[in-house]
Amino acid sequence: MQSNPLSFLDASYEYLTRRTGAFSTHYGMTVSGFIKTKFALEDRPDIQILFFAILANDTNALAIFDKSFGLTNEAVLSLQEISKEHDVVLIVPVLSRPNSRGKILLRSADPSDYPKIYASYLTSTKDVDTMLEGIYATVGIMETDVMKRRDAKRRKLFVNACEGLDFDTKSYWECMLRNIGGSTFHAVGTCKMGPNSDPEAVVDPKLKVHGVKGIRVADASIMPLIVGTPTYATTIMIGEKAADMIKMDWHNNDSLH
Ligand SMILES: Cc1cc2nc3c(=O)[nH]c(=O)nc-3n(C[C@H](O)[C@H](O)[C@H](O)COP(=O)(O)OP(=O)(O)OC[C@H]3O[C@@H](n4cnc5c(N)ncnc54)[C@H](O)[C@@H]3O)c2cc1C
């Protein structure tokens, strides 16, 4: 919604009298779905598609989007221009089961120093190919009757680095991916759960740190592999399971480390 007092008043009136309009939905991410591309290794989806609705000239929503996804300035300006006159739906493919692996290293022996984080996004060619399939799927969505009935049109964001490439080609989309692709912040796996025999495993199946007494890890970091969805719900269940295991250990007067 435009950030001026009158539009808030109009929206309030519309909602209170007809239960429609800007206040009848949270906007933001309103719809999401999953697809399985030809690169999926298992019979499970490997791409999530997010739909972000931004009302025309909704400067608040744009600012949130800008801050959350770290788009480049030129891409944000381009999005601002487009949304000045039109409602915008951003159809965003997300790589659900990335093949690329990052790493996290200690900067020094001082525990208050920030670690070095190497995300290593899109270092695996398979990830790029899967994301391209995700992008083609979003193009397909734009060609559906539903979108046509709404007179929805694709618009091109200005990203200087990709301007020399023909729109809609594989090289164009790969360029866009590498220039304005971002993270959905679902980092996991830095304290992987696994058996003692696994040199990469940090915690055992009871979330106890291998070789160290008296410490468990119960958060997103213990996931050995990322789940194919956003990570919050799974992290809560890890916490619930940890609480159950700790209570069980106390109940059984088991080793309490
Ligand atoms: C911007 C953003 C958007 C996201 N959106 C979604 C979403 O829409 N859906 C979804 O499912 N997931 C989402 N996620 C991912 C989800 O939030 C995380 O997977 C989840 O919060 C991980 O939980 P955690 O307990 O492992 O870590 P955190 O939630 O990061 O919790 C760690 C806690 O430890 C505290 N802490 C840190 N250091 C210390 C210390 N030294 N002493 C004491 N306490 C300390 C922190 O303050 C924090 O409260 C998003 C993440 C981000 C960053």
The ligand as an ORCA input file, in Angstrom:
! r2SCAN-3c Opt
* xyz 0 1
  C      16.009    -13.196      7.330
  C      15.588    -14.633      7.576
  C      14.376    -15.066      7.126
  C      13.985    -16.384      7.350
  N      12.751    -16.768      6.914
  C      12.320    -18.010      7.171
  C      11.010    -18.408      6.822
  O      10.216    -17.641      6.264
  N      10.623    -19.682      7.083
  C      11.461    -20.587      7.696
  O      11.058    -21.735      7.920
  N      12.722    -20.230      8.033
  C      13.168    -18.967      7.813
  N      14.429    -18.606      8.172
  C      15.316    -19.634      8.761
  C      15.020    -19.854     10.240
  O      14.839    -18.596     10.869
  C      16.226    -20.595     10.861
  O      16.419    -21.848     10.200
  C      15.987    -20.872     12.325
  O      15.717    -19.672     13.048
  C      17.227    -21.526     12.910
  O      17.031    -21.674     14.295
  P      18.270    -21.855     15.268
  O      17.688    -22.102     16.617
  O      19.201    -22.868     14.700
  O      19.064    -20.469     15.217
  P      18.562    -18.999     15.587
  O      17.085    -18.864     15.329
  O      19.510    -18.092     14.883
  O      18.758    -18.903     17.155
  C      20.029    -18.719     17.723
  C      19.800    -17.981     19.028
  O      21.002    -17.961     19.768
  C      21.187    -16.685     20.291
  N      22.633    -16.523     20.557
  C      23.636    -16.347     19.667
  N      24.820    -16.258     20.288
  C      24.571    -16.392     21.593
  C      25.405    -16.395     22.741
  N      26.715    -16.246     22.657
  N      24.809    -16.542     23.937
  C      23.468    -16.712     24.042
  N      22.629    -16.726     22.980
  C      23.181    -16.566     21.776
  C      20.639    -15.754     19.244
  O      20.313    -14.507     19.811
  C      19.399    -16.522     18.790
  O      18.276    -16.239     19.584
  C      14.844    -17.291      7.990
  C      16.080    -16.849      8.460
  C      16.438    -15.525      8.257
  C      17.793    -15.060      8.798
*
